[in-house]
């Protein structure tokens, strides 16, 4: 009788474990697939950016002007992502957007992780931490009116649009045209 009870309990435990392991392996495979897609997108973005950007932003840029452009950029990104993740059709029911004091956090939940963007006033840069493409620093390039990577010159906006569109399953577009008014007013 003890053996029969033990075998029944063992079967129940194994069944429960299988239910836990299968979804976990499925989530890992999904994250790996999205990661491969995003890596391919990132490579294509980097190879497309062959324009001469001239000099990037530096400490000569007045702090108030930098903060106006950088904070407005982060606000535009926060608003656009919020519109999609808080909609009823969002594939990420537990995602969250938080923007405070120059730091934007896009917490997308498992298996995607979080994006963190923050202003670096002394360097006149925006720093990004992406769960897929990793860390990057972006300077404002007035000649092309874009935040471009200090390493390989890809656009911050183009990278985020590609990565987040893939995750959110929508075509995101961050419209930075409102920066023109700020830039004109600060020069």
C-alpha positions in Angstrom: 0.0 0.0 0.0 2.8 2.4 0.9 4.5 1.7 -2.5 1.2 2.5 -4.4 0.8 5.7 -2.5 4.4 6.7 -3.1 4.1 6.0 -6.8 0.9 8.0 -7.1 2.5 11.0 -5.3 5.7 10.6 -7.5 3.5 10.7 -10.6 1.7 13.8 -9.4 5.0 15.6 -8.7 6.4 14.7 -12.0 3.3 15.9 -13.8 3.5 19.2 -12.0 7.2 19.6 -12.8 6.6 18.9 -16.5 4.0 21.7 -16.5 6.5 24.1 -15.1 9.5 23.1 -17.3 7.7 23.2 -20.6 6.5 26.8 -20.3 10.0 27.8 -19.1 11.7 26.2 -22.0 9.2 27.7 -24.4 9.8 31.2 -22.9 13.6 30.7 -23.3 13.2 29.6 -26.9 11.0 32.7 -27.5 13.5 35.0 -26.0 16.3 33.4 -28.0 14.3 33.8 -31.2 13.5 37.4 -30.5 17.1 38.0 -29.5 18.3 36.6 -32.9 15.8 38.7 -34.8 16.9 41.8 -32.9 20.6 41.1 -33.3 20.0 40.9 -37.1 18.0 44.1 -37.0 20.8 45.9 -35.0 23.5 44.7 -37.5 21.4 46.0 -40.5 20.9 49.4 -38.7 24.6 49.8 -38.0 25.5 49.0 -41.6 23.0 51.5 -43.0 24.4 54.5 -41.1 27.3 55.6 -43.3 26.6 59.3 -43.3 29.2 61.8 -42.1 27.8 63.1 -38.9 30.3 65.8 -38.3 31.0 66.5 -34.7 28.7 65.3 -32.0 27.3 67.3 -29.1 29.8 68.3 -26.4 30.1 70.3 -23.3 29.9 73.6 -25.3 26.2 72.8 -25.7 24.3 74.8 -23.0 23.0 72.6 -20.3 19.4 74.0 -20.5 19.3 73.3 -24.2 20.7 69.8 -23.9 18.2 69.0 -21.1 15.3 70.3 -23.1 16.1 68.2 -26.2 17.1 65.1 -24.2 14.1 65.2 -21.8 11.7 65.8 -24.7 13.2 62.8 -26.6 12.6 60.6 -23.6 9.1 61.9 -23.1 8.2 61.1 -26.7 9.6 57.6 -26.4 7.7 57.1 -23.0 4.4 58.3 -24.4 4.6 56.2 -27.6 5.5 53.0 -25.8 2.9 53.7 -23.1 0.2 54.0 -25.8 1.0 50.5 -26.9 1.8 48.6 -23.7 -1.2 49.9 -21.8 -3.6 49.1 -24.6 -6.0 46.1 -24.3 -4.2 44.4 -27.3 -0.7 44.6 -25.8 1.2 41.3 -25.8 2.8 42.3 -22.5 0.2 42.6 -19.8 2.7 43.1 -17.0 4.8 45.8 -18.8 5.4 49.2 -17.2 6.8 52.6 -18.3 8.4 54.9 -15.7 9.9 58.3 -16.5 11.3 60.4 -13.7 14.2 62.8 -13.3 15.8 62.1 -16.7 15.5 58.3 -16.4 13.2 56.3 -18.5 12.6 52.6 -17.6 10.6 50.3 -20.0 10.0 47.2 -17.9 8.7 44.7 -20.4 8.6 41.7 -18.1 9.8 38.1 -18.8 11.3 37.0 -21.0 12.3 40.5 -22.4 13.7 42.4 -19.5 14.0 46.1 -19.2 15.3 49.0 -21.2 16.8 52.0 -19.3 17.5 55.3 -20.9 19.0 58.2 -19.0 20.4 61.6 -19.6 24.1 62.2 -18.9 24.3 65.9 -18.6 28.1 66.3 -18.2 28.7 64.4 -21.4 25.6 65.8 -23.2 24.5 62.2 -24.0 21.7 59.8 -23.6 22.7 56.4 -22.3 20.8 53.2 -23.2 20.8 49.8 -21.6 19.0 47.3 -23.8 18.3 43.7 -22.9 19.1 42.8 -26.5 21.7 45.1 -28.0 23.4 46.0 -24.7 24.7 49.3 -23.5 25.2 52.3 -25.8 25.9 56.0 -25.6 24.2 58.5 -27.9 25.3 62.1 -28.7 23.1 64.7 -30.5 24.3 65.3 -34.0 23.0 68.7 -35.2 23.8 68.0 -38.9 21.3 65.1 -39.0 19.2 66.1 -36.0 19.5 62.6 -34.5 20.8 60.9 -31.3 23.6 58.7 -32.8 25.7 56.1 -31.2 29.2 57.2 -30.2 30.6 53.8 -31.3 29.0 52.9 -34.6 26.8 55.9 -35.5 23.4 54.1 -35.5 20.4 56.1 -34.5 18.9 55.7 -31.0 15.4 56.1 -32.4 15.9 53.6 -35.2 17.3 51.0 -32.9 14.4 51.4 -30.4 11.8 51.4 -33.1 13.2 48.2 -34.5 13.7 46.3 -31.2 10.4 47.5 -29.5 8.3 47.0 -32.7 9.5 43.4 -32.8 8.6 42.8 -29.1 5.3 44.8 -29.1 4.3 43.4 -32.5 3.3 46.9 -33.8 5.1 49.4 -36.0 6.4 52.0 -33.5 7.5 55.4 -34.8 9.0 58.0 -32.5 8.2 61.4 -34.0 10.9 63.8 -32.9 9.7 66.7 -35.1 8.7 68.6 -32.0 12.5 68.9 -31.2 12.8 71.4 -34.1 10.9 74.0 -32.1 13.1 73.4 -29.0 16.3 73.5 -31.0 15.4 76.7 -32.8 14.4 78.4 -29.6 17.6 77.5 -27.8 20.1 78.6 -30.5 
